[in-house]
């Protein structure tokens, strides 16, 4: 059975983002394991998970809903990166910020494409 979400660039880049978030948070203090790091893990995993769930739904309207949730999770990660930087847990987030921007752009393109298509 073909899994439509695996063909989506947004999903593929979001999987890479998850790996990058896990690599970054491995450097956090142990005291953050159940705090900021755990929040970042959940938000990161939420992005490709919601893309996949939306792609499996039966309507474009539902797909758009889940893409919106994925986009919200990206904004959570962005905010959590700022917090991590302000707390001194990391100082080089440029690559991760770039990947967040890339996924955000891919999601926006997918959303715009679905909104323009017929039978929404």
C-alpha positions as CSV (number, residue, x, y, z in Angstrom):
1,X,0.0,0.0,0.0
2,X,1.4,3.4,-1.0
3,X,1.8,6.0,1.7
4,X,1.1,9.3,0.1
5,X,2.8,11.4,2.9
6,X,6.2,9.8,2.2
7,X,6.2,11.5,-1.2
8,X,5.7,14.9,0.2
9,X,8.8,17.1,0.5
10,X,7.3,18.8,3.5
11,X,7.1,15.4,5.3
12,X,10.7,14.4,4.3
13,X,12.1,17.7,5.5
14,X,10.1,17.5,8.7
15,X,11.6,14.1,9.4
16,X,15.1,15.7,9.1
17,X,13.9,18.4,11.5
18,X,13.0,15.8,14.1
19,X,16.5,14.4,13.9
20,X,18.1,17.9,14.2
21,X,15.9,18.7,17.3
22,X,16.9,15.5,19.0
23,X,20.6,16.1,18.3
24,X,20.4,19.6,19.6
25,X,18.5,18.7,22.8
26,X,21.1,16.0,23.5
27,X,23.3,18.9,24.6
28,X,20.8,20.3,27.1
29,X,21.4,19.8,30.8
30,X,19.9,16.6,32.3
31,X,17.5,18.9,34.3
32,X,15.7,19.8,31.1
33,X,15.1,16.2,30.0
34,X,11.5,16.4,31.1
35,X,11.1,20.1,30.5
36,X,12.1,22.1,27.5
37,X,13.7,19.1,25.7
38,X,10.6,17.0,26.0
39,X,8.4,19.9,24.7
40,X,10.7,20.3,21.7
41,X,10.6,16.6,21.0
42,X,6.8,16.5,21.0
43,X,6.5,19.6,18.8
44,X,9.1,18.3,16.4
45,X,7.5,14.8,16.1
46,X,4.1,16.5,15.7
47,X,5.1,18.2,12.4
48,X,5.6,15.1,10.2
49,X,2.9,13.2,12.2
50,X,0.3,15.8,11.3
51,X,1.4,16.0,7.7
52,X,1.0,12.2,7.5
53,X,-2.3,12.1,9.3
54,X,-3.7,14.9,7.1
55,X,-2.5,13.2,3.9
56,X,-4.4,10.0,5.0
57,X,-7.7,11.8,5.5
58,X,-10.5,11.6,3.0
59,X,-11.0,15.3,2.3
60,X,-8.8,18.3,1.4
61,X,-10.5,20.3,4.2
62,X,-9.2,17.7,6.7
63,X,-5.8,17.7,5.1
64,X,-5.6,21.5,5.4
65,X,-6.6,21.3,9.1
66,X,-3.7,19.0,9.9
67,X,-1.3,21.0,7.8
68,X,-2.3,24.0,10.0
69,X,-1.5,22.0,13.1
70,X,1.9,21.1,11.7
71,X,2.6,24.7,11.0
72,X,1.7,25.6,14.5
73,X,4.1,23.0,15.8
74,X,6.8,24.6,13.7
75,X,6.1,27.9,15.4
76,X,6.3,26.1,18.8
77,X,9.8,24.8,17.9
78,X,10.9,28.2,16.8
79,X,9.8,29.7,20.1
80,X,11.4,26.9,22.1
81,X,14.7,27.5,20.2
82,X,14.7,31.1,21.3
83,X,14.1,30.0,24.9
84,X,16.9,27.5,24.7
85,X,19.2,30.1,23.4
86,X,18.2,32.7,26.0
87,X,18.9,30.1,28.7
88,X,22.3,29.4,27.3
89,X,21.6,25.8,26.3
90,X,22.7,26.4,22.7
91,X,24.2,29.1,20.6
92,X,24.3,27.8,17.1
93,X,20.7,27.4,15.9
94,X,21.2,28.8,12.4
95,X,20.9,25.4,10.6
96,X,17.9,24.4,12.6
97,X,16.2,27.8,12.0
98,X,16.9,27.4,8.3
99,X,15.3,23.9,8.3
100,X,12.2,25.3,10.1
101,X,12.0,28.0,7.5
102,X,12.2,25.4,4.7
103,X,9.5,23.2,6.2
104,X,7.3,26.3,6.8
105,X,7.7,27.3,3.2
106,X,6.9,23.8,1.9
107,X,3.9,23.6,4.2
108,X,2.7,27.0,2.9
109,X,3.1,25.9,-0.7
110,X,1.2,22.7,0.0
111,X,-1.6,24.7,1.7
112,X,-1.8,27.2,-1.1
113,X,-1.9,24.4,-3.7
114,X,-4.7,22.6,-1.9
115,X,-6.7,25.9,-1.4
116,X,-6.4,26.6,-5.1
117,X,-7.5,23.2,-6.2
118,X,-11.1,22.3,-6.9
119,X,-13.6,20.5,-4.7
120,X,-12.3,21.7,-1.4
